[in-house]
């Protein structure tokens, strides 16, 4: 298999970052609140490939915005990465399914995107279309080796985010309380682990909470899976929990096609701005990321990864991937007063790096072998001084015009 050697697991599920210290022991005293904002379905190149920041591994853009990176069409013609005609994704036919993703990957060649998803997969958004995201990633640490956890859809990746494994899932069937095995194997979810050590948390959601991927979490924690409006209230009142997961609005403002991408960017802007302007800013670390690539092209192949456990993907064809490869790169920015200025991180991360960050903060046991061996994103911080004690002024996201207006303004009529 091209693209690298599967790394050996140095640590196991249950291992703590600091074995000599008791579980639940705090480190990182500068950080009291970890917030995760996970949007939907865009690759790094699609959102930040044109980021004007030295050192970022993005697209090589030439005249007219045409990039040097390309994929072959089914007829063999070169289809180069080019600016999207608008932020509207109506009638896009891209796919991030297990099969389409692995065929796009093609064993590390990353040359199957047009064949699987059409020329729309090669589009990217310049700064004038996503001004807030580009402004944010121009100031705070941007991670150009942060990958989704698996080459698959939303739910397997969000399971990795909260439990360190997809437990065989490769698609997006939403579980129900009647699921015969609703609890994950092993050490449970990060919510269970936080509960076990008395660490406060909330999942703020608009319509579909990520916590619902394990229905028992909803049933057992009704006061901790709460409406999005509570996030803004908690920010203003300085009552944020120690760990917050903020979910997107699934059908209008998550950025998944066929939505207007600017609606999602505005959604994220409101959340991030509330955190930056709130009284807890001085002790906050916020990670903005995306669950998976959504079918959009990225020129960096997925990285080999430690298998989380012995559970095989429930796929007819595994393409040699037993959860032993990450997904494609996704846009990721670390936002904090303690963020390292002028920093581009080339360290390999995936969604379980967020788990390892949380585990490092409170010396918690790893949920799987994947998060036990993940890098905890600490290179993005300088804990000796708060470089952004005063929140920087960023370009705001424009208010969305709505889906109908987006479609009407799309010059391609797509």
N, C-alpha and C positions, 0 to 999 in steps of 0.2 A: 504494500500500500504506500503510495506516494505521500509526501508532506510531513514526515517526521516519525519518530519512534515513540510508542506509547510509554509515558514515564512510569517508573516504578513507584509504588505507594510507600512513602517513608513513614506515614502515620495512618492510624486506623480510626474507624468510627469509635467515638467515646474518648478519644485522646483530647486532652486539654492543651491550650497554647502554653501554659505554664504549669507543668506537671508537679512542681514542688509546692505550688500554692493550692489552697482549697478552691473547689468550684464555687463560683459566685464572687470571687475576689475581684474588686474593681481595679482596672488600670486606666490609662488615658484620662486622668482627672479633668483635663481641659474640656473634654467632651461629655456633656450630660444628656444630649438628645441626638439620636441617630434617626434621620428621616430618609426613607426610600421612596422616590417617585419613579414608577415604572410605566412608561408609555408603551405604544404598540407598533410593531411591524415596520421598522426601517433600519437599513444597514448604515454603517458608519459612512461609507462613501456617498450614500444617498443624501444624508443630512449634513455631514461635515467634511465630505471629500474636497470641497472647495474652500475650506476654512483658511483664511489668510493668517496663518500663524506659523512661524519658523519651527521646523523640527517635526511637524505633524506628517505622518505617512498617509497622505491623501491622494487625490487624483492629480495627474500632471496635465494641467489645463492649458490649451493653446488658443489660437485664434478662433473667435466666435464661440468660445466656451467649450469647444470640442476637446475632449481629453484623449491622451495617448492610449489609455486602457480601452480594450474592446473585447467583444465576444463574437464568435461566428454565428451567422444566421443559419437556418436549415439548408440554405442554398450555398453556404460558404462565404457569403459577403461579410465584410467587417462592419459591425455595429458598434460605434464608439459611444462612450459615456458622454451625454450632452445635457444641457440644462432642461429641466422640465418646462413645458409650455405654460403651466400654471400650477397652483397648489391643489387643484381639483383632481381627484383620482377616479372620477366617475368612469365606469365601463372599463376599468383596468382588469386585465386577465392574468395577473401575476399570482403565484402560489408559493406558500412556504410549507407545504405538506412534507412529510418525511421523504416520500419518493422524489418530488420535485426538487427539494433541497439537496438531496444526495446526488441527484443527476446534475444539478447545477454545479455542485462541488467537483464531481467527476474525479474523485481520488486525489484532489489537491490542485487540479488544473484550473478550477474556477472558470470553466469555459462553457458551461451548459445553461447559463441564465437565459439567453435569447431563445434557445431551443425549447426550454421548459416554460418560459414566462412571456416571451415576446419582447419586442424592442423597448417597451415601457420599463422593463427591468433595468435598463441602462440609464435611466434619467437620474439627475441629481438636482438639489435645490441650492442655488447660490444665496449669498447673504441678503440680497434684496427681497427674497421670498421668505426667508426665515431669519429676520434680523435679531430676534431675541436669542435664539439658540446660538447663532454665530457670535453675538456679543458675549454671551455667557461663557462660551468655549474659548473666547479670545482672552479672557481675564483669569478664570479659574482653571485649575488643572484639568486637562483633557486626557483621556486614556485611549490611546490608539491601538492597544492590544487587549481591549476588553471585548470578550466574545459572549454571545448567548451560550447557554450551557449545553444545548443539543440542537442538531439540525432538524428541527420540527416546529410545530405550531406553538400557540400561546400556552396552553395548559401544561404540557410537559416542561416548558421552561419556567413557568411560575411554580410548578412543584419543586423544581430544583432550587428556586429562590427561597422557598419557605421550609423545605424538608431535605434538601441535598441530593434528591434523586427523583426520577420520573416514575419509578416503580413499574416499569414496563410500558407506560403510556407513550404513544407516538402521535396521537391526534387530539382532537378537542371535544370528546364527549364529556359533558358536564356531569359530575357524579350526583347521586341522589342519596338521601338518608337511608334508602333501602339497599344501597350497595352492600353486598355480603361481607366485604372486608374494607370498611371505610377508614380504618386507622392505618397509617403508614407503618411499614415494618421498621424495626430498629428503635431509634431514639425519638420517634415522633417528629413534630414540627418545631420550628423555632418558637412558636407561640407556647407550646407545651414546655419547652425548656425555660423560657422566661418566667412562666407561671411557677415552675418548680423552685425558682430561686427568688421569687417575690419581686421580679423586675417588671415594671409597668409597660404596657404596650396597647396600641390600638391599630385596627385596620380601618381607615377612612375610605368610604366608597360612595359612588354615585348610583350604581345599579347592580354590578356584579362584583362582590368582594372576593379577592384572591383567597381569603381564608375559607371560602366555600368549596374550594377544591378538596377539602377534607370536611365533610358535613358535620362531624362531631365537634369541630372547632366552633362552628356557629352555634350549635346547640348548647355547648358548655360555657361559652363566653359571650353572652348576649350584650353585656355592657361594654365590650371591647371591640366589637365590630359595629361601627357607627356611621351615620351619614356624613358626607363630605363637609357639610356646613359646620360640623363640630370642629373640624380642623382649623378653620378660620377663627372660631370662637376660642379654641385652646391656644392658638398662636397669640391672639391679642391679650388673653388673660394670663399668660405665662403658666398654663396648666398642661402643656404638652407632656405625654408620657416619655419614658426613656427610649422606647423604640416605636416609630410610626411607619406604617406602610400606607401610602396614598395611591389609590387605584384611579385609573382614568374613567371617564364617562364613555361607556362602551360603544354606543351607537352614533354619537355625534362628535365626540371630542377625544377619541383615543388615538387618532391618526391612521387607523386601519382603513384600507380602501373599502368602499368608494368615498370615504369622508374627505372633506377639505382639510388638508394638513394644518392650515393656519388655525383652525378651530382647536386642534390639540395643542398647538404651540401656545395659544392664548390661555388655555386651561393650565398648562404647566407653568406659564408665566405668573398667573395669579397665585398658585401654590408657592412657588419659589419666592416671589416677592413678599408674600405674607410671612414666610420664615425669616427672610432677611430683615424685614422691618419690625419684627416682633421683639419683645423684651428678652427672649431666650437666645437671640442671635449669637451672643458672645460665647455660648457653649454648645452650639449646634454644628452638626455635620450632616449635610444633605447630599445624597447621591441621586442624580438624574440619569436614568438609563432606559433602555427599551427591551422588551421581552425577547424579540427575535427580529430577523431581517425583513420579514414580510414578502420575500421573493425578489427584493431589490439587489442589484449587483454589489459585490464588494471584491476588491482585487487581492485582499489578503486571505489565504486559505484558512479554514478552521484549524485549530491547534490540537495536537494529541493531548489527551487528558486521562487522569486516573479514573477508572471505573468506580462508580459510587458504591456498588454492591454486586452481588452475583445475579441480579435479575436481568434477563435479556429483554431487549425491546420487542414488543408484540407486533412485529412487522413481518410480512411475507418475505421480504428481502432486506437484510440488515446492511448490505453494501460494505460488509466488514467492520461496521460501527456498532459496538456493543456498549453504547454510551462511553466509548473510549475516544471520542472526538468532541470538541466543542461545536457550537453552532458558528455562524458567521459573526464578524465584528458588528457591534451595535454602538450608537453614539452614547458616550458616558462622560459626565462631568462631575467633579467633586466640588461642592459648594460649602465653604466654611470660613469663618474668620481665621481659622488655623490652616487654611489651604496654603500650599507652597506656591509662592508667586512665580510667574514665568516658567511654569513646569508643564512639560509634556511627558506623560508616563508611557514607557514602552514595556512595562511589566505585564506579563500575561495574567489576565483575570477572566473569570466568568461569573455568573450570578452567585455561585457559592463563595466567591470572595467577599460578598456582602455578609454572608453567614459567618465567614471567618473573622471579619471585622467585628461583628457583634460578639462572637465567641471570645475574641481577644480582649474586648472591652471588659467583659465580665467573667473571663476564664471559664467558659462553658464547654462541656464535652461536644465534640463534633458529631453531627447527625449522620454522616456517611464518610466513606473514604475520600469522596471528592472534596468536600469542604475541609476535611482534616488536612488535606495537602494543598489547599488553595492559598494564594497570596492575599493578605488582608488589607491591601490598598493603603498601607501606612506611608508609602513613599510619596503619596500626594499631600502629606501633611508636614508642617514644620511646627512642632509643639513647643519650640523655644520662644516663639513670639507670634502674636496674632496679626499677620500682615494685612488682614481685611477687617480689623476691629470696627472700622466705619464701613458699612456696606458700599461697594462701588456703584457708581451710576451706570446702569446698563440700558441698552436700547430696548424699549418695551415691545411686546408683541402687539401687532395691530388687532383690533377687535375683529372677530370673524364676520363675514358678510352673510353666512348661511349657505346651505348646500345648493339651493335653487339658483342663487346669484352666482355661485362659483361655477356651476355648470354653464350658465348663460354667458359667463365671461371667458370660458375656456376657448382659446382660439382654434384648438384642434377639433372642437365639437365632440370630444370623446368624454 
